[in-house]
Amino acid sequence: MPKYRIIGVCVNNRKTSSLKLQEILSKHGHFIKARLGLHETKLEDEFGLVILHVEDNENACKELINEINSTQGLLAKELVLDTDEI
């Protein structure tokens, strides 16, 4: 049965960090199924959240997460939902 892999990315200082995040996501875009970007509506708020639904490829996920986490202003965490546990 499939596993659903979700990656959440917290973006600090969106004006500068989002450009680097876009480069990283484009590089790994071949296995990203869906992407949702959220941010606060207050002008002074510099935080954002990006939610990614990716293919069930553990190695590719680890590589993407490591690259994101090695970038200042970005933090990525993974959530794996295993349908075998239902």
Secondary structure as the mmCIF struct_conf table of DSSP 4:
data_model
#
loop_
_struct_conf.conf_type_id
_struct_conf.id
_struct_conf.beg_label_comp_id
_struct_conf.beg_label_asym_id
_struct_conf.beg_label_seq_id
_struct_conf.end_label_comp_id
_struct_conf.end_label_asym_id
_struct_conf.end_label_seq_id
STRN STRN1 LYS A 3 VAL A 11
BEND BEND1 ASN A 12 ASN A 13
HELX_RH_AL_P HELX_RH_AL_P1 ARG A 14 LYS A 27
TURN_TY1_P TURN_TY1_P1 HIS A 28 HIS A 28
HELX_RH_3T_P HELX_RH_3T_P1 GLY A 29 PHE A 31
STRN STRN2 ILE A 32 HIS A 39
BEND BEND2 THR A 41 LYS A 42
TURN_TY1_P TURN_TY1_P2 LEU A 43 GLU A 44
STRN STRN3 GLY A 48 VAL A 54
BEND BEND3 ASP A 56 ASP A 56
HELX_RH_AL_P HELX_RH_AL_P2 GLU A 58 ASN A 69
TURN_TY1_P TURN_TY1_P3 SER A 70 SER A 70
BEND BEND4 THR A 71 THR A 71
TURN_TY1_P TURN_TY1_P4 GLN A 72 GLY A 73
STRN STRN4 LEU A 74 ASP A 82
HELX_RH_3T_P HELX_RH_3T_P2 THR A 83 GLU A 85
#
